[in-house]
Amino acid sequence: MVNLNSSRILISGGCSFVGKYLVNYLLRNTNSQLIVCCRTIPEVTLKESRVVYETADLIRPESYQKVFEKHKPLIVFHLAAITRLSPGEENPELTVRTNYFGTKLIADLCVDYKVKSFLSVSSNLARNPKSVVGLLKYLSEVYLRKCGDLQTKMISIRLPNVPGSPGSVTNIFDKQIEAGGHVTVTDPLMERRFVTNEEASNLLTTAIEIGENSDVFVVPIENTKITNLAAEMISNSGKQIEIKYIGIKPSEKLIEEKYEEKEIMKTEIETLSILKDDWNEESINQALRILGTKNDVESFRALVEKIKVSLHD
């Protein structure tokens, strides 16, 4: 079991919505040095002697190379990614470079610099993936399961949605309610899983503490009907606002599928289970085929071929 105390912990995407909460959580619950990596360091940062901010970008490999060389972290949380479905579909090539090759970059650096444990934040979109983001999260899981060893544990967690994050459904509803117009829901049957910021931070730290090499954690909690969420937020606002159904987006799933008992292995933590087997050759090749249909640009196809090579080396 990895000990988060008295360590050097690097957080990629540390200035993201969830990243900020994780940094604060680690400050409260450990005495470790925190290396917070951001594409752009915000004007307002934590004035803590145990927190160091570094500018680093997944599509500039040398930036992370310098950070690892300078700080030599022992534990790494990898949150930096394109996480929303629409941006992923609109710019698949950037998403490949960021989500797959960015994860590969950090994982390879972890091996090179003898990091003890690496936790990559995956997504429920990786379950039977259809979207660019989901496909790349899934293929990143595959890569991490191949490259870890006894020295460096490679762990993933399919983290549920966190309300309040940029682009989240709760933010969209808040703005629509404030504007006084319709609240738009894609479909009456739409369901998603949600955890709070505090729950997310606790899940991430617990997963890296108890995880073994190649583990992929899932969070088997109940789904929330988006229509019910919208109705509750409208009711709390005290306004009379209608819900308007607008249809699901391309590659969007209607319901986040539940994990059957035969698919997961329970842990001592009720909200964390380990996925047993989702990475057979047929599933991997199917994911690669679907990803290959997302763009006809030659440079994109070349990137997909590079993914194939890295997965089969």
N, C-alpha and C positions, 0 to 999 in steps of 0.2 A: 504493500500500500504506500503510495507516494505521500510525503508530508509537505503541505503547503507552507509551513512555517519556516522562517529563517532561510529562505531560498531567493533565487533571482527569477522572477516570473515575467515573461514577455506576453503582452496581449496585442495581437494584430487587430486592427479595427477597434482600438481602444477608445476612440472618440465617437464611435457610433452610439446609438441609443442604448442598446443592451451593453455595449462595451463600457460606457460610463458607469452604469450600475454595477457591473462586475468589478471595475476598479475600486469603487467605493466599498463594495462588499469585501473585497480582499484587504482593503485598508482596515476595516473594522474587525476582521476575523483572523488576520495573520499579521506577522511582523516582517513580512518579506519585502524585498526591494522590487518595485514594479516598473517595468519598461513599457511605456504606453506608446504604441506605434499608430500614427495617423497619417493619412494622405496630406491633410492640412491641419496643423495644430491650431485649435481655436484661440480666440483672444483671451477668453477666460479659462484658466486651467487651475488645477488643484495646487495649492502652495504647501506641498508636503515634502519633507526631506527624503521620504522613501519612494517618491514618484519622479521618474524621469520621462520626459516626452521626447520622442524621436519622429522625424518626418520619414515616412517609408511608404512605398507604393508597390503593389503586387506586380504591376506591369513594368516596373523598373527593378529587375532582380538585384542590381548592384546596391540599391538602397537598403534592402534587407540584409544583404551580405555584410555591409558595413556595420549594421546594428548588431548582428550576431557576433562579429569579430570584436566589437567594442565591449559588449556587455556579457557575452557568453552565458546566456540564460540556461537555467536547469529545467524549467517547466514552461511550456508554451500553450496559450489559449489562442486558437485561430478563429477570429470572428469576421475578418475583413472579407467581403464578398458582395456581389450583386445578388440581392435576396428576393426582389419583387418580380412577379411573373411577367408583367408587361415590359419593363426595361430589358429583361432577358430575351424576350421574343423579338423586340425591336432591334436589338444589337447583339445577335448571337456570337459574332466573332469576339467582341470585347468581353462577353460573358465567358467564353471559352478561355480566353487569356487570363481573366481574373479568377474565375471560380475553379477551373481545373488546373491550369498551369501555375496559378498563384498558390493553390494548395500544395501542389507538387513541389514548388520552390521552397515553401516553408518546411515541408516534411523532409526534403533532402538536406536542408540546412540543419535541421534538428539531428539528423543522423551524423552529418559531418562534424557538428559541434558537441556531440555526445549528450544531447538533451535527455533527461530521464523520462519525461512523459509529455506527449503532444496530444492535445484535444482539439479536434476540428468540429465546428458547429455545422452539422448537416441540416436536413429539413425533411418534413413529412412529404414534401414534393418528390423525394427520392423513392417513395413507395409506388411501384408500378409507374415509373415516370413517363410523362408525356411532354412536359414543358422543357425549354432549354435549361432553366435553372434546376429543375428536378433531375434531368438527365445528367447534368454535370456534377451535382451533389452525389448522385448515385455512383458515377464513375470515379469520383474522388474517393468515395468509400472503398471501392475496389482497389485503387492504387495504394491507399494507406494500409489495407490488409495485406498487401504484398511486400511492403518495404520496411515494416517494423521488425525489431529483433529483441533479444534479451536485454540489450543495452538501452534502446529507445522504444518505449511503448507508444504505439499509434492507436488512438482511440477516436471514435466519432460518436456524436449524439444527434439524433433527429429532434431538434428543439421545436416545440409548438410555437404558434404565433404569440407575440407579446403586444398587448394593446398599448396604444400610445406612440408606437414607433412611427417614423415618417412613412406615409403611404398606407398605414394600417387602416382597416375598415373602421375602427373606432374614431380615428382622426377624420376620415372622410365623413362619417355620420355627424360628428361634432360640427364641422364646417357647414354641412347642409342644414342642420337644425338651426344653427346661428343665422344662416341666411334666410330661413323661413320657407324654403321651397320643399320639393319632394325629397324624401330620403330614398336613395336608390339601392336596391338589393338585386343581385343578379338573378336569383331563382328562389322560389318559395322553399325549396328543399335543401338549399345550400347549408352546409355544416362545416365548422372548423373547430380545432382545439386551441385553447388559450391558456397561458400561464402568466402570472404577474412578473414584474421586474425582479422582485425578491425571490420568487420561485425559480425563475430562470437562472439567476446567479447561484442559487443553492444547488440546482440540478447540474450546472456546469462544474462546480467545484467538487460535488460528490462523485460525479462520473469520473473525473480525472484522479480522484483519490482511490476509488475502488476498482477502476478499470484495469483490465489486463490487455496485453498486446492483441490487436485485431478486433477488440470488442466494438460493437456498434450498439449504442443504447437507444432505446425508444421510450416514450413517455405514454403509457397506456391509460390515459385519462378519457373521460367522457367528452363527446363532441358537444358544441353549442350551436343551436340553430340560429343562423344569422338574422332571420326574420324576427325571432324572439329578442335577440340582442338589440336590433333596431327599435322594436316596439318599447323595450324597457328604457332605452336612452331618450326616446321621444316622450314617454310618460314622465321621466325624471325632469325633463325640460319644462313641463307644464304647458307646452304648446300643442296646438292641433295641427298635426302634419301627417300627410298621407305617405304610405310606402309605395314606391313605384318599382315594378320589376322590369329589368332592362336586358336580361339574357346573359348567359355566361360568356366569358372572354375566350378567344382561341387558346387551346391547350389547357384551359382551366378545368379543374376537377369539380364535380358537384359536391361530393362528400369525401372527407378524409377517411379512408378505409380503416376499420379497426383491425388490430392484430389479434389473430386467433391464438388460443393457448398453445397449440402445437407449434406456432411460429416463434415463440419467445420463451426465454428462461427468466424466471423471476429472481430478483435479488432481495437482500434484506431491506432494501428501500422500496416502499410500496409504489412510489411513482416512477421507478426506474426498472426497466427490464432489458435484457440483452437479446438482440435479434439472433436467431439460430443460424439461418442460412438463406441468403437472398442473392447470392453471387455466383450461381452456376454459369457455365460457359454460354448456355443458350440465352439466359437473361442478359448477360453482358453484351453479347453480340446483337441482341434485339435493341438494347439501349443505344448502341453505336449506330445501328441502321436508322433508328428514328432521328438521332441527332444529325446524321448525315443528310436528312431531308429538309433541315431547317433553313438552309441557305445554299444557293448555287454558286456563290462567289468562290473563285479558285483558291484564294488564300484561306478561306474557311475550310474547304475540303482538305487542304494540306494540314490544317490544324487537327482535324478529325483523324487523319492518318497518323499524325504524331501521337495522338492519344492511344490509338490502337497499338502502336509500337511500344509505348511505355507500359501498357497493360500486359503485354505478352512477352516482354523481355525476361 
